[in-house]
């Protein structure tokens, strides 16, 4: 589904590094630093309802919403119609300030070349002072809580004149306004596009206009541009006016033949790109299905296209298909053809607010898997409440959004006067606020163990909790890379394995219970043996049965003290003291990421001994 090989190439590499937002709705001041994970392409925002996740996306969209090249889609939330509604909630009585969105952008060599070429040709300046960053600031000014005006300016560039090379001076708006405007115009074209999709529940139009009687609305412009993007993807230098509109209105047979062939190519291209992507996402091929495109003139004589789905059982409008089909079809149509746009930066930031939230968990999981292949050279920033849309591999670029107006003890109450949205990298937030798990619960739902496929055919080792499960599985699969012929399955505590034991005894399948050798573990070992009798007494063990010197300890005591801290720092680099919860999460992530760690030989021997013991008791070695 990677489209970068098909789309036109472009050397422009300008990138957003940081968004600084002030006085926007519930945001007093935040810094959303994308460069915390400079190599990331996918960013996840998690948080409670009303925490402000959507507000952050809206502010980012506001930075580019008036740019005509963006093509804002008129769906609820994607465009701003009432600028007075952006005033901070707590300041609506008399707001005399500025809403500001400041972006920091990283410049690459090709960006400097275009800017310097402009200076040499259009001014007495020779070149710009080399810098890694420039800044764009978009302001919205208010007086007496009424919107007055908006403006955009940039800063961060100095130039040297041809007559005085090596000495740089700042461009002054009063004396260098024309140069400023020229440089700003170039930078605006280099800006990666931001496309905001609050949801995909809007209806796909039965007719896509190719022309309009009056000035097209933003929504009409969006679809006209979409059709041109499809034409661009064909690589045959066709355009809407000459090769579609004029031919649709023509009575010439040759024109009609050419039109039919072009539409046929468009149908094949949309079918291939959409359903190739679909097949990769869902790993199943949609057979005997194609996109059909018809053309005609409306009652005003204006040309339009009509998209439908042709399957073995008939021809359907897109909106007549199932919700899941409709959602993914529109999602892929909008995202897969946008990078073909000419004279536009190939890098795009897609903003998705709660994508696929109305779809079942398997569809959400498939969408998550598809994200990396969808974006090409761009980025995705999305919000979610669902653990099915959390990828542990992206935790370095996951942010927790918090609203001070929410009280964890009274989540049903919301104090607007205290509203203040904050954003913080997940690692830092979890390290500073380890007990505020409600804010990042979807992440924990993924990292914490979800009961596995417990089959009645596999021998199994029952462990008292998820931490023992992850530790042993980590050494078994990642560190020691040992082969085993049994499953590992955690319970919720050392005292809650009764049902699992009963099931395996009833099935007549082999199993082992391994508990910690602390006081609780030894007590539960004795209770299970007494409860299940002779059938269980040679199956219930604690760590002291593996090695008598381990009497009285839990599994984390098998690690060296310095290893505990160093392992913890892999996931929480700013931590300074050992935290059991953070250490166990680091082990979980290391298993999921297949991340190795240099343990001491003593620790390797201890876990190797556990695995040997389990294999021996299950009579596999």
C-alpha positions as CSV (number, residue, x, y, z in Angstrom):
1,X,0.0,0.0,0.0
2,X,3.0,2.3,0.0
3,X,2.3,4.9,-2.6
4,X,5.6,6.8,-2.7
5,X,6.8,4.8,-5.7
6,X,3.8,5.9,-7.7
7,X,3.4,9.5,-6.7
8,X,5.5,12.3,-8.2
9,X,8.7,12.9,-6.3
10,X,9.6,16.2,-4.7
11,X,12.8,17.2,-2.9
12,X,11.0,19.5,-0.4
13,X,11.6,18.2,3.1
14,X,10.5,21.1,5.3
15,X,9.1,19.6,8.5
16,X,7.0,20.7,11.5
17,X,9.0,20.4,14.7
18,X,6.8,22.1,17.2
19,X,3.4,23.7,17.7
20,X,3.0,26.4,20.4
21,X,-0.6,27.2,21.1
22,X,-1.9,30.1,23.3
23,X,-5.4,31.2,24.3
24,X,-7.2,28.8,22.1
25,X,-10.5,27.5,23.6
26,X,-9.4,25.5,26.7
27,X,-5.7,25.9,26.0
28,X,-3.9,28.7,27.9
29,X,-0.5,27.7,26.6
30,X,0.9,24.4,25.4
31,X,3.9,23.2,23.4
32,X,3.3,20.1,21.3
33,X,6.9,19.0,20.5
34,X,6.9,16.6,17.6
35,X,10.7,16.6,17.7
36,X,10.6,14.7,21.0
37,X,10.6,11.7,18.6
38,X,12.2,13.2,15.4
39,X,12.1,9.9,13.5
40,X,8.4,9.2,14.3
41,X,5.7,9.5,11.7
42,X,2.8,8.6,13.9
43,X,1.7,10.4,17.0
44,X,-1.0,9.3,19.4
45,X,-2.9,11.5,21.8
46,X,-4.7,9.8,24.7
47,X,-6.7,11.3,27.6
48,X,-10.0,11.4,29.3
49,X,-13.2,12.7,27.6
50,X,-13.2,16.5,27.6
51,X,-9.4,16.4,28.2
52,X,-8.7,18.6,25.2
53,X,-7.4,16.2,22.6
54,X,-9.8,17.5,19.9
55,X,-9.0,21.1,20.9
56,X,-5.3,20.5,20.0
57,X,-6.2,19.1,16.6
58,X,-8.5,22.0,16.0
59,X,-5.8,24.5,16.8
60,X,-3.3,22.8,14.4
61,X,-6.0,22.9,11.7
62,X,-6.6,26.6,12.4
63,X,-3.0,27.3,11.5
64,X,-3.7,26.2,8.0
65,X,-7.4,26.4,7.6
66,X,-7.4,29.6,5.6
67,X,-4.8,28.4,3.1
68,X,-6.7,27.9,-0.1
69,X,-4.2,25.2,-1.2
70,X,-5.2,23.0,1.6
71,X,-8.7,22.2,0.5
72,X,-10.6,22.2,3.8
73,X,-13.5,19.8,3.8
74,X,-16.8,21.2,5.1
75,X,-17.6,18.6,7.6
76,X,-18.4,19.4,11.3
77,X,-15.3,20.7,13.0
78,X,-13.0,20.8,10.0
79,X,-13.5,24.5,9.2
80,X,-13.9,27.6,11.3
81,X,-17.1,29.6,10.8
82,X,-17.4,31.4,14.1
83,X,-14.0,32.8,15.2
84,X,-15.6,34.2,18.4
85,X,-16.2,30.6,19.5
86,X,-12.4,30.2,19.8
87,X,-12.1,32.6,22.8
88,X,-10.9,30.8,26.0
89,X,-13.9,29.7,28.0
90,X,-12.8,31.4,31.2
91,X,-12.2,34.7,29.3
92,X,-15.4,35.1,27.3
93,X,-16.7,37.9,29.4
94,X,-14.1,40.4,28.0
95,X,-11.3,39.0,25.9
96,X,-8.9,41.6,24.6
97,X,-6.0,39.4,23.7
98,X,-4.6,37.3,20.9
99,X,-5.0,33.6,20.0
100,X,-1.7,32.5,18.7
101,X,-0.4,29.4,16.9
102,X,3.4,29.4,16.5
103,X,5.0,26.6,14.5
104,X,8.7,25.8,14.4
105,X,9.9,24.3,11.1
106,X,13.1,22.6,10.2
107,X,14.7,23.7,6.9
108,X,16.6,21.4,4.6
109,X,19.2,22.2,2.0
110,X,16.7,22.4,-0.9
111,X,14.6,24.8,1.1
112,X,17.6,27.2,1.5
113,X,18.4,26.8,-2.2
114,X,14.9,28.1,-3.2
115,X,15.0,31.0,-0.8
116,X,18.6,32.0,-1.8
117,X,17.7,31.8,-5.5
118,X,14.9,34.2,-4.8
119,X,17.2,36.6,-3.0
120,X,19.8,36.6,-5.7
121,X,17.3,37.3,-8.4
122,X,15.0,39.8,-6.6
123,X,17.1,41.7,-4.1
124,X,20.5,43.1,-3.2
125,X,20.9,40.3,-0.7
126,X,23.3,37.5,-1.5
127,X,22.1,34.7,0.7
128,X,20.4,33.8,4.0
129,X,22.2,33.0,7.2
130,X,22.2,29.2,7.6
131,X,19.8,28.2,10.3
132,X,18.1,24.9,11.2
133,X,14.7,26.5,12.1
134,X,12.3,29.2,11.1
135,X,9.1,30.2,12.8
136,X,5.6,31.0,11.5
137,X,3.2,32.7,13.8
138,X,-0.5,33.0,13.1
139,X,-2.4,35.4,15.3
140,X,-6.2,36.1,15.8
141,X,-6.8,39.4,17.4
142,X,-9.9,40.2,19.6
143,X,-11.4,43.2,21.2
144,X,-14.3,43.1,23.7
145,X,-14.6,39.4,22.9
146,X,-15.1,40.1,19.2
147,X,-12.8,38.8,16.4
148,X,-11.0,41.8,14.8
149,X,-8.4,40.4,12.4
150,X,-6.0,37.6,11.7
151,X,-2.4,37.7,10.4
152,X,0.6,35.6,9.7
153,X,4.2,36.4,10.0
154,X,7.5,34.6,10.0
155,X,10.8,35.1,11.7
156,X,14.2,33.5,12.1
157,X,15.9,34.6,8.9
158,X,18.8,37.0,8.4
159,X,20.6,37.9,5.1
160,X,23.8,39.4,4.0
161,X,24.0,41.8,1.1
162,X,26.1,41.3,-2.0
163,X,28.1,44.4,-1.1
164,X,28.9,43.2,2.4
165,X,29.2,39.4,2.4
166,X,29.6,37.6,5.7
167,X,27.7,40.3,7.7
168,X,24.2,39.3,8.3
169,X,21.3,41.6,9.2
170,X,17.7,41.0,10.1
171,X,15.1,41.7,7.5
172,X,13.2,44.7,8.6
173,X,9.5,44.8,7.6
174,X,9.7,48.6,7.1
175,X,12.6,48.5,4.7
176,X,12.5,45.0,3.3
177,X,8.7,44.4,3.2
178,X,8.8,43.3,-0.4
179,X,11.6,40.8,0.2
180,X,9.8,39.6,3.3
181,X,6.6,39.0,1.4
182,X,8.5,37.1,-1.3
183,X,10.3,34.9,1.2
184,X,7.2,34.3,3.1
185,X,5.3,33.3,-0.1
186,X,8.0,30.7,-0.8
187,X,8.0,29.3,2.7
188,X,4.2,29.1,2.6
189,X,4.4,26.9,-0.5
190,X,7.0,24.7,1.3
191,X,4.8,24.2,4.4
192,X,3.7,20.6,4.7
193,X,-0.1,20.5,4.3
194,X,-2.3,19.8,7.3
195,X,-5.5,17.9,6.6
196,X,-8.0,17.6,9.5
197,X,-10.7,14.9,9.5
198,X,-12.9,15.1,12.6
199,X,-14.7,11.9,11.4
200,X,-15.7,10.0,8.4
201,X,-19.4,9.8,9.1
202,X,-20.4,12.3,6.5
203,X,-22.2,11.2,3.4
204,X,-20.2,10.7,0.3
205,X,-21.9,12.8,-2.4
206,X,-23.8,11.0,-5.1
207,X,-22.5,13.5,-7.6
208,X,-19.0,15.0,-7.5
209,X,-19.1,18.4,-9.3
210,X,-16.5,19.2,-11.9
211,X,-17.7,22.8,-12.2
212,X,-20.1,25.1,-10.4
213,X,-22.5,27.9,-11.4
214,X,-21.2,30.3,-8.7
215,X,-18.0,30.3,-6.7
216,X,-17.6,26.7,-5.4
217,X,-18.0,26.1,-1.7
218,X,-15.0,24.6,0.2
219,X,-16.6,21.2,0.0
220,X,-17.2,21.4,-3.8
221,X,-13.6,22.6,-4.2
222,X,-12.4,19.7,-2.1
223,X,-14.0,17.2,-4.4
224,X,-13.0,19.0,-7.6
225,X,-9.4,18.8,-6.3
226,X,-9.9,15.1,-5.5
227,X,-10.9,14.4,-9.1
228,X,-7.8,16.3,-10.3
229,X,-5.6,14.3,-7.9
230,X,-7.0,11.1,-9.5
231,X,-6.1,12.4,-13.0
232,X,-2.7,13.3,-11.8
233,X,-2.1,9.8,-10.5
234,X,-2.6,8.5,-14.1
235,X,0.6,10.4,-15.2
236,X,-0.9,11.3,-18.6
237,X,-1.0,15.1,-18.1
238,X,-4.8,15.4,-18.1
239,X,-6.9,18.0,-16.4
240,X,-10.5,18.5,-15.5
241,X,-11.4,21.3,-17.9
242,X,-9.8,20.1,-21.1
243,X,-10.2,16.3,-20.8
244,X,-13.3,15.9,-18.7
245,X,-15.6,18.9,-18.8
246,X,-15.1,19.9,-22.5
247,X,-15.5,16.3,-23.6
248,X,-18.6,15.7,-21.5
249,X,-20.2,18.7,-23.2
250,X,-18.9,17.8,-26.7
251,X,-21.1,16.1,-29.3
252,X,-18.0,14.9,-31.2
253,X,-17.7,11.1,-31.4
254,X,-13.9,11.3,-31.2
255,X,-14.2,13.3,-28.0
256,X,-16.6,10.8,-26.5
257,X,-14.3,7.9,-27.3
258,X,-11.4,9.7,-25.7
259,X,-13.6,10.6,-22.7
260,X,-14.7,7.0,-22.2
261,X,-11.1,5.7,-22.4
262,X,-10.0,8.3,-19.8
263,X,-12.9,7.4,-17.5
264,X,-12.1,3.8,-17.9
265,X,-8.5,4.5,-16.8
266,X,-9.8,6.4,-13.8
267,X,-12.0,3.5,-12.8
268,X,-9.1,1.1,-13.0
269,X,-6.8,3.4,-11.1
270,X,-9.2,4.0,-8.2
271,X,-10.1,0.3,-8.1
272,X,-6.5,-0.8,-8.0
273,X,-5.3,1.8,-5.4
274,X,-8.3,1.6,-3.1
275,X,-8.7,-2.2,-3.1
276,X,-5.0,-3.0,-3.1
277,X,-4.8,-0.9,0.1
278,X,-8.0,-2.6,1.3
279,X,-6.5,-6.1,0.7
280,X,-3.3,-5.2,2.7
281,X,-5.3,-3.8,5.6
282,X,-7.7,-6.7,5.9
283,X,-5.5,-9.4,4.4
284,X,-8.4,-10.7,2.3
285,X,-9.1,-10.0,-1.4
286,X,-12.4,-8.3,-2.4
287,X,-13.4,-10.3,-5.5
288,X,-15.5,-9.2,-8.4
289,X,-15.7,-5.6,-7.1
290,X,-14.7,-2.4,-8.9
291,X,-15.3,1.3,-8.8
292,X,-17.6,2.5,-11.5
293,X,-17.5,6.2,-12.6
294,X,-20.3,7.7,-14.7
295,X,-20.5,11.3,-16.1
296,X,-23.3,13.6,-17.1
297,X,-24.7,17.1,-17.0
298,X,-27.0,18.5,-14.4
299,X,-30.1,20.6,-15.0
300,X,-27.9,23.7,-15.2
301,X,-25.7,22.0,-17.9
302,X,-22.8,21.6,-15.4
303,X,-20.6,18.5,-15.6
304,X,-20.3,16.0,-12.8
305,X,-19.0,12.5,-12.0
306,X,-20.9,9.8,-10.1
307,X,-19.0,7.1,-8.2
308,X,-20.6,3.7,-7.4
309,X,-19.5,0.2,-6.5
310,X,-20.0,-2.6,-9.0
311,X,-20.1,-6.0,-7.5
312,X,-21.3,-9.4,-8.6
313,X,-24.7,-8.8,-7.1
314,X,-25.3,-5.3,-8.6
315,X,-24.3,-1.7,-8.7
316,X,-24.5,0.3,-5.4
317,X,-24.0,3.9,-4.4
318,X,-21.2,4.2,-1.9
319,X,-23.7,5.3,0.8
320,X,-25.7,2.1,0.3
321,X,-22.9,-0.1,1.5
322,X,-22.2,-1.1,5.1
323,X,-20.9,1.4,7.6
324,X,-17.5,-0.3,7.8
325,X,-17.1,-0.5,4.0
326,X,-18.2,3.1,3.6
327,X,-15.8,4.3,6.3
328,X,-12.7,2.6,4.9
329,X,-13.6,3.4,1.3
330,X,-13.8,7.1,2.0
331,X,-10.8,7.0,4.3
332,X,-8.6,5.4,1.6
333,X,-10.0,7.6,-1.2
334,X,-9.1,10.8,0.7
335,X,-5.7,9.6,1.9
336,X,-4.3,7.7,-1.1
337,X,-4.7,10.2,-3.8
338,X,-3.9,13.4,-1.9
339,X,-0.1,13.0,-2.4
340,X,-0.4,13.2,-6.2
341,X,-1.3,16.9,-6.0
342,X,0.9,19.0,-8.2
343,X,2.8,22.1,-7.0
344,X,2.1,21.1,-3.4
345,X,4.4,19.7,-0.7
346,X,4.4,16.0,-0.7
347,X,4.6,15.9,3.1
348,X,1.2,15.9,4.7
349,X,0.1,15.8,8.3
350,X,-3.2,13.9,8.6
351,X,-5.1,14.8,11.7
352,X,-7.6,12.1,12.7
353,X,-10.0,12.6,15.7
354,X,-11.1,9.3,17.1
355,X,-10.7,7.4,13.8
356,X,-12.9,4.3,13.4
357,X,-14.3,4.8,16.9
358,X,-17.7,3.6,15.6
359,X,-16.3,0.4,14.2
360,X,-15.7,-2.9,15.9
361,X,-12.4,-3.8,17.5
362,X,-11.1,-5.9,14.7
363,X,-11.6,-3.1,12.2
364,X,-9.8,-0.7,14.6
365,X,-6.9,-3.1,14.9
366,X,-6.6,-3.4,11.1
367,X,-6.7,0.4,10.7
368,X,-3.9,0.7,13.3
369,X,-1.8,-1.8,11.3
370,X,-2.4,0.2,8.1
371,X,-1.3,3.6,9.4
372,X,2.5,3.1,8.7
373,X,1.8,2.2,5.0
374,X,-0.8,5.0,4.5
375,X,1.3,8.1,4.9
376,X,4.3,7.9,2.6
377,X,6.5,10.9,3.5
378,X,3.9,12.5,5.8
379,X,2.7,12.1,9.4
380,X,-0.4,11.0,11.2
381,X,-1.6,12.6,14.5
382,X,-4.6,10.9,15.9
383,X,-6.6,10.8,19.1
384,X,-8.2,7.7,20.7
385,X,-9.9,6.2,23.7
386,X,-9.5,2.7,22.4
387,X,-6.8,0.2,23.4
388,X,-7.3,-1.3,19.9
389,X,-5.7,1.9,18.4
390,X,-2.6,1.8,20.6
391,X,0.6,0.4,19.2
392,X,3.2,-0.2,21.9
393,X,5.9,0.5,19.3
394,X,4.8,4.1,19.1
395,X,4.9,4.9,22.8
396,X,7.9,7.2,22.3
397,X,5.6,9.5,20.2
398,X,2.5,9.1,22.4
399,X,1.3,12.1,24.4
400,X,-1.1,12.3,27.4
401,X,-3.6,15.2,27.2
402,X,-4.9,16.4,30.6
403,X,-7.5,19.1,31.5
404,X,-7.2,20.7,34.9
405,X,-11.0,21.2,34.8
406,X,-11.5,17.5,35.3
407,X,-11.4,15.9,38.8
408,X,-10.4,12.3,38.7
409,X,-12.6,11.6,41.8
410,X,-15.6,13.2,40.1
411,X,-15.3,12.5,36.4
412,X,-19.0,13.2,35.8
413,X,-18.4,16.8,36.9
414,X,-16.6,19.3,34.7
415,X,-15.6,22.8,36.0
416,X,-15.2,25.0,32.9
417,X,-13.7,27.8,34.9
418,X,-10.7,25.6,35.7
419,X,-10.3,24.5,32.1
420,X,-6.7,24.3,31.1
421,X,-5.4,21.8,28.6
422,X,-1.9,20.4,29.0
423,X,0.1,17.9,26.9
424,X,3.0,15.8,27.9
425,X,4.9,12.9,26.5
426,X,3.6,9.6,27.8
427,X,6.9,8.6,29.3
428,X,7.2,11.8,31.3
429,X,3.6,11.9,32.4
430,X,3.6,8.2,33.6
431,X,6.9,8.9,35.4
432,X,5.6,12.0,37.2
433,X,2.1,10.8,37.8
434,X,2.2,7.0,38.1
435,X,-1.1,6.9,40.0
436,X,-3.1,8.9,37.4
437,X,-3.5,5.9,35.2
438,X,-7.0,7.0,34.1
439,X,-5.4,9.4,31.7
440,X,-3.5,6.7,29.8
441,X,-5.6,3.7,30.6
442,X,-5.8,2.6,26.9
443,X,-2.0,2.2,26.9
444,X,-2.2,0.1,30.1
445,X,-5.0,-2.0,28.6
446,X,-2.6,-2.9,25.8
447,X,0.6,-3.4,27.9
448,X,-1.2,-5.2,30.7
449,X,-1.8,-8.8,29.9
450,X,-5.0,-9.7,28.1
451,X,-5.9,-13.4,28.6
452,X,-4.3,-15.5,25.9
453,X,-5.7,-18.2,23.7
454,X,-5.8,-20.9,26.4
455,X,-6.2,-24.1,24.4
456,X,-7.1,-27.5,25.8
457,X,-4.4,-29.2,23.8
458,X,-1.2,-27.4,25.0
459,X,0.7,-28.0,28.2
460,X,0.8,-24.9,30.3
461,X,2.7,-23.2,33.1
462,X,0.4,-21.1,35.3
463,X,2.0,-18.0,36.9
464,X,0.5,-15.9,39.6
465,X,0.5,-12.6,37.7
466,X,1.3,-10.7,34.6
467,X,4.7,-9.5,35.8
468,X,6.0,-13.1,36.3
469,X,4.5,-13.9,32.9
470,X,6.3,-11.1,31.1
471,X,9.6,-11.7,32.8
472,X,9.8,-15.4,32.0
473,X,8.5,-15.0,28.5
474,X,11.0,-12.2,27.9
475,X,13.9,-14.3,28.8
476,X,12.5,-17.4,27.0
477,X,11.9,-15.6,23.7
478,X,14.1,-12.6,23.5
479,X,17.1,-13.0,25.8
480,X,17.9,-16.7,25.9
481,X,15.9,-17.6,22.8
482,X,15.1,-21.0,24.2
483,X,12.7,-23.5,22.7
484,X,9.8,-24.6,24.8
485,X,6.8,-26.8,24.3
486,X,4.4,-25.2,26.8
487,X,2.3,-22.1,27.1
488,X,2.7,-19.5,29.8
489,X,-0.5,-18.2,31.3
490,X,-0.8,-15.6,34.1
491,X,-3.5,-15.4,36.7
492,X,-4.6,-12.3,38.6
493,X,-3.0,-13.4,41.9
494,X,-1.3,-16.3,43.6
495,X,-4.7,-17.2,45.2
496,X,-6.7,-17.2,42.0
497,X,-5.5,-20.2,40.0
498,X,-8.1,-22.7,41.2
499,X,-10.2,-22.6,38.0
500,X,-7.2,-23.1,35.8
501,X,-6.1,-26.1,37.8
502,X,-9.6,-27.6,37.7
503,X,-9.8,-27.2,33.9
504,X,-6.5,-28.9,33.2
505,X,-7.2,-31.7,35.6
506,X,-10.6,-32.2,33.9
507,X,-9.0,-32.2,30.5
508,X,-6.3,-34.6,31.6
509,X,-3.7,-32.2,30.3
510,X,-0.3,-31.6,31.8
511,X,0.4,-28.4,33.7
512,X,2.7,-26.8,36.2
513,X,2.0,-24.0,38.7
514,X,5.0,-21.7,39.6
515,X,4.5,-19.2,42.4
516,X,6.8,-16.7,44.1
517,X,8.5,-18.1,47.2
518,X,7.3,-15.2,49.5
519,X,5.0,-15.9,52.4
520,X,1.8,-15.6,50.3
521,X,3.2,-17.8,47.5
522,X,4.1,-20.6,50.0
523,X,0.7,-20.4,51.7
524,X,-1.1,-20.7,48.4
525,X,1.1,-23.6,47.3
526,X,0.1,-25.5,50.5
527,X,-3.6,-24.6,49.9
528,X,-3.6,-25.9,46.3
529,X,-2.0,-29.2,47.3
530,X,-4.5,-29.7,50.1
531,X,-7.5,-28.7,47.9
532,X,-6.6,-30.8,44.8
533,X,-4.7,-33.6,46.6
534,X,-2.4,-36.1,45.0
535,X,-3.2,-35.1,41.5
536,X,-1.7,-31.7,42.1
537,X,1.1,-32.2,44.6
538,X,3.7,-32.8,41.9
539,X,2.5,-29.9,39.8
540,X,2.5,-27.0,42.3
541,X,5.8,-25.3,42.9
542,X,7.4,-22.1,44.2
543,X,10.7,-20.5,43.3
544,X,12.4,-22.4,46.2
545,X,11.7,-25.6,44.4
546,X,13.8,-24.4,41.5
547,X,16.6,-23.3,43.8
548,X,16.5,-23.7,47.6
549,X,18.5,-20.5,48.0
550,X,15.6,-18.6,46.5
551,X,13.4,-19.2,49.6
552,X,11.3,-16.1,50.6
553,X,11.8,-14.1,47.3
554,X,9.6,-12.9,44.5
555,X,10.7,-13.1,40.8
556,X,12.0,-9.5,40.6
557,X,14.6,-10.4,43.2
558,X,16.3,-12.6,40.6
559,X,17.6,-9.5,38.9
560,X,20.7,-7.7,39.9
561,X,19.9,-4.3,41.6
562,X,21.6,-2.3,38.9
563,X,19.8,-4.2,36.2
564,X,16.4,-3.2,37.7
565,X,17.3,0.5,37.3
566,X,18.9,0.2,33.9
567,X,16.0,-1.8,32.5
568,X,13.6,0.8,33.9
569,X,15.5,3.6,32.2
570,X,14.9,2.0,28.8
571,X,11.3,3.1,29.1
572,X,11.6,5.9,31.7
573,X,15.0,7.5,31.0
574,X,14.3,10.4,33.4
575,X,13.6,8.2,36.4
576,X,16.1,8.3,39.2
577,X,14.8,5.7,41.7
578,X,13.6,2.2,41.2
579,X,9.8,1.9,40.7
580,X,8.4,-1.6,40.5
581,X,5.5,-0.6,38.2
582,X,7.8,1.2,35.8
583,X,10.3,-1.6,35.8
584,X,7.6,-4.2,34.9
585,X,6.3,-2.0,32.2
586,X,9.8,-1.7,30.7
587,X,10.0,-5.5,30.7
588,X,6.6,-5.7,28.9
589,X,7.7,-3.2,26.3
590,X,11.0,-4.9,25.8
591,X,9.2,-8.2,25.1
592,X,6.7,-6.5,22.6
593,X,9.5,-4.6,20.8
594,X,11.9,-7.7,20.9
595,X,14.4,-5.4,22.6
596,X,17.5,-7.1,24.0
597,X,19.3,-6.1,27.2
598,X,22.8,-7.1,28.5
599,X,22.1,-9.0,31.7
600,X,24.7,-10.4,34.0
601,X,25.7,-14.1,33.6
602,X,24.2,-14.6,37.1
603,X,20.8,-13.4,36.0
604,X,20.9,-15.4,32.7
605,X,21.7,-18.5,34.7
606,X,18.8,-17.9,37.1
607,X,16.2,-17.6,34.4
608,X,17.8,-20.4,32.4
609,X,17.4,-22.6,35.5
610,X,13.7,-21.7,35.7
611,X,13.1,-22.7,32.1
612,X,15.1,-26.0,32.5
613,X,13.0,-26.7,35.6
614,X,9.7,-26.1,33.8
615,X,10.7,-28.2,30.8
616,X,11.8,-31.0,33.0
617,X,8.6,-31.0,35.1
618,X,6.6,-31.1,31.9
619,X,8.8,-34.0,30.8
620,X,10.0,-32.2,27.6
621,X,13.7,-32.3,28.5
